[in-house]
Amino acid sequence: MRILVTGGSGFVGSHTVALLLDKGFDVTVVDNYSNSLVEAEGAIERVASARPEFCRLDIRETDELQRIMARVEPEVIIHFAGMKHVGESTQLPQEYYDCNVGGMLSLLTAARETDTRKIVFSSSGSVYGETNQLPIPEKRPHAPTNPYSTTKSVCERILSDLCTADESWSAVALRYFNPAGAHPSGLLGEWCVGPPSNLLPRVIEAAACEDPEDRKMVIHGDDFDTPDGTGVRDYVHVQDVADAHVRAIEVLNQPGLPSGGFEALNIGRGQGVSVRELIVAVEQASGRELSIEVGPRRPGDVSALYGDTSLARDRLGLVDYRGLDQICQDAWRFKSMHPNGYT
Ligand SMILES: NC(=O)c1ccc[n+]([C@@H]2O[C@H](COP(=O)([O-])OP(=O)(O)OC[C@H]3O[C@@H](n4cnc5c(N)ncnc54)[C@H](O)[C@@H]3O)[C@@H](O)[C@H]2O)c1
């Protein structure tokens, strides 16, 4: 089966592309490398012993995207490309709407013209916003608290409306909570342009400092309404997230999705882990101690976010998610093997 993967050189995308290749899919990647390195291509090839086609392109270039799709004739699109930083989105809302919503519309235009009607979309658990109803079920209404999460909510709505209007479309939105970790080989992992903003890469970065004096970690807020006062999130191994995409392709190929061709599924372990607990897990994985400072909360951050994953487990047949220790061990291995990213 031919799959078009947007953003396939990024963190979740690269792990998914490697898994798709392993399983014998024919993969074309479209990425503008705004938040990934071209070195990811070689890393994917080493992990999967196969090479997808890579096209350097911004997905908002609709005409060129359409030309690529007309040539490749993908049966399914997996759409990762987008900007992903909550804090940055509060500073650059226009850029986020342009890239994430504009990018989705461009992709759907190209897909319509080339007759591709199945899409797996990277959504986010952050669409739920602040809630006391934990774990959060998929049916909970969206209440995004920042521009990034709003773009994800809008994109889901576009897909759902499209599937309602035209039954030849089907879409699965995977609402990831916090993808983390790295490929167990240590060859693929999380790399981003500039300092990391997600928590686990920041903790790993601090632990990796050669001088113990520099192993400092700032916790953004310890006055949240959580057991130890620090933010609680649901960390899920990136290999399990990749696996969920491969399984979602099967869901798209089943006749009659339950809700008019559109389905949203929570992708997480369904267990909350606090910032302090995550730091301890990294200290154990790395054998290095961190000194901790507490700073103010960041705009848009919510206290606790973890999903009810029973529907996703049922629909995707995912049962054994990797645990927090393995997430941290694999992330640490990648960092140790690639202190400067893929270089
Ligand atoms: N990592 C997370 O914590 C997380 C959580 C929930 C949802 N998501 C979503 O999952 C998707 C993948 O996340 P990730 O962590 O792999 O991010 P990432 O930044 O590592 O990967 C995104 C990739 O898309 C590319 N890209 C961005 N804009 C593009 C454009 N206009 N045209 C072509 N390529 C473009 C980037 O260069 C990058 O390679 C994103 O949409 C993100 O919002 C991520």
The ligand as an SDF file (V2000), in Angstrom:
LIG
                    3D

 44 48  0  0  0  0  0  0  0  0999 V2000
    5.4510   15.6360   20.0700 N   0  0  0  0  0  0  0  0  0  0  0  0
    4.3830   15.9510   20.7950 C   0  0  0  0  0  0  0  0  0  0  0  0
    4.4580   16.1410   22.0030 O   0  0  0  0  0  0  0  0  0  0  0  0
    3.0100   16.0230   20.1400 C   0  0  0  0  0  0  0  0  0  0  0  0
    1.8480   15.9070   20.9240 C   0  0  0  0  0  0  0  0  0  0  0  0
    0.6020   15.9780   20.2990 C   0  0  0  0  0  0  0  0  0  0  0  0
    0.5260   16.2020   18.9390 C   0  0  0  0  0  0  0  0  0  0  0  0
    1.6610   16.3260   18.2130 N   0  0  0  0  0  0  0  0  0  0  0  0
    1.5470   16.6040   16.7810 C   0  0  0  0  0  0  0  0  0  0  0  0
    2.1290   15.5370   16.0770 O   0  0  0  0  0  0  0  0  0  0  0  0
    2.7620   16.0100   14.8850 C   0  0  0  0  0  0  0  0  0  0  0  0
    4.1860   15.5060   14.8660 C   0  0  0  0  0  0  0  0  0  0  0  0
    4.8350   15.9360   16.0560 O   0  0  0  0  0  0  0  0  0  0  0  0
    6.4070   15.7980   16.2070 P   0  0  0  0  0  0  0  0  0  0  0  0
    6.7140   15.8120   17.6510 O   0  0  0  0  0  0  0  0  0  0  0  0
    6.9070   14.6950   15.3640 O   0  0  0  0  0  0  0  0  0  0  0  0
    6.8470   17.2060   15.5900 O   0  0  0  0  0  0  0  0  0  0  0  0
    8.1380   17.5390   14.7310 P   0  0  0  0  0  0  0  0  0  0  0  0
    8.2500   19.0290   14.7360 O   0  0  0  0  0  0  0  0  0  0  0  0
    9.3020   16.7520   15.1750 O   0  0  0  0  0  0  0  0  0  0  0  0
    7.7120   17.0440   13.2770 O   0  0  0  0  0  0  0  0  0  0  0  0
    6.9170   17.8130   12.4070 C   0  0  0  0  0  0  0  0  0  0  0  0
    7.5770   17.7710   11.0560 C   0  0  0  0  0  0  0  0  0  0  0  0
    6.7800   18.5320   10.1570 O   0  0  0  0  0  0  0  0  0  0  0  0
    7.6290   19.3600    9.3750 C   0  0  0  0  0  0  0  0  0  0  0  0
    6.8200   20.5240    8.9900 N   0  0  0  0  0  0  0  0  0  0  0  0
    6.3240   21.5030    9.7730 C   0  0  0  0  0  0  0  0  0  0  0  0
    5.6080   22.3640    9.0340 N   0  0  0  0  0  0  0  0  0  0  0  0
    5.6310   21.9070    7.7510 C   0  0  0  0  0  0  0  0  0  0  0  0
    5.0700   22.3600    6.5340 C   0  0  0  0  0  0  0  0  0  0  0  0
    4.3270   23.4760    6.4840 N   0  0  0  0  0  0  0  0  0  0  0  0
    5.3000   21.6390    5.4090 N   0  0  0  0  0  0  0  0  0  0  0  0
    6.0580   20.5070    5.4480 C   0  0  0  0  0  0  0  0  0  0  0  0
    6.6170   20.0360    6.5790 N   0  0  0  0  0  0  0  0  0  0  0  0
    6.4050   20.7230    7.7150 C   0  0  0  0  0  0  0  0  0  0  0  0
    8.8140   19.6960   10.2810 C   0  0  0  0  0  0  0  0  0  0  0  0
    9.9700   20.0310    9.5550 O   0  0  0  0  0  0  0  0  0  0  0  0
    8.9810   18.3720   11.0250 C   0  0  0  0  0  0  0  0  0  0  0  0
    9.8540   17.5100   10.3600 O   0  0  0  0  0  0  0  0  0  0  0  0
    2.6390   17.5230   14.9060 C   0  0  0  0  0  0  0  0  0  0  0  0
    1.5480   17.8980   14.1010 O   0  0  0  0  0  0  0  0  0  0  0  0
    2.3530   17.8300   16.3520 C   0  0  0  0  0  0  0  0  0  0  0  0
    1.5910   19.0040   16.5220 O   0  0  0  0  0  0  0  0  0  0  0  0
    2.9020   16.2310   18.7720 C   0  0  0  0  0  0  0  0  0  0  0  0
  1  2  1  0
  2  3  2  0
  2  4  1  0
  4  5  1  0
  4 44  2  0
  5  6  2  0
  6  7  1  0
  7  8  2  0
  8  9  1  0
  8 44  1  0
  9 10  1  0
  9 42  1  0
 10 11  1  0
 11 12  1  0
 11 40  1  0
 12 13  1  0
 13 14  1  0
 14 15  2  0
 14 16  1  0
 14 17  1  0
 17 18  1  0
 18 19  2  0
 18 20  1  0
 18 21  1  0
 21 22  1  0
 22 23  1  0
 23 24  1  0
 23 38  1  0
 24 25  1  0
 25 26  1  0
 25 36  1  0
 26 27  1  0
 26 35  1  0
 27 28  2  0
 28 29  1  0
 29 30  1  0
 29 35  2  0
 30 31  1  0
 30 32  2  0
 32 33  1  0
 33 34  2  0
 34 35  1  0
 36 37  1  0
 36 38  1  0
 38 39  1  0
 40 41  1  0
 40 42  1  0
 42 43  1  0
M  CHG  2   8   1  16  -1
M  END
$$$$
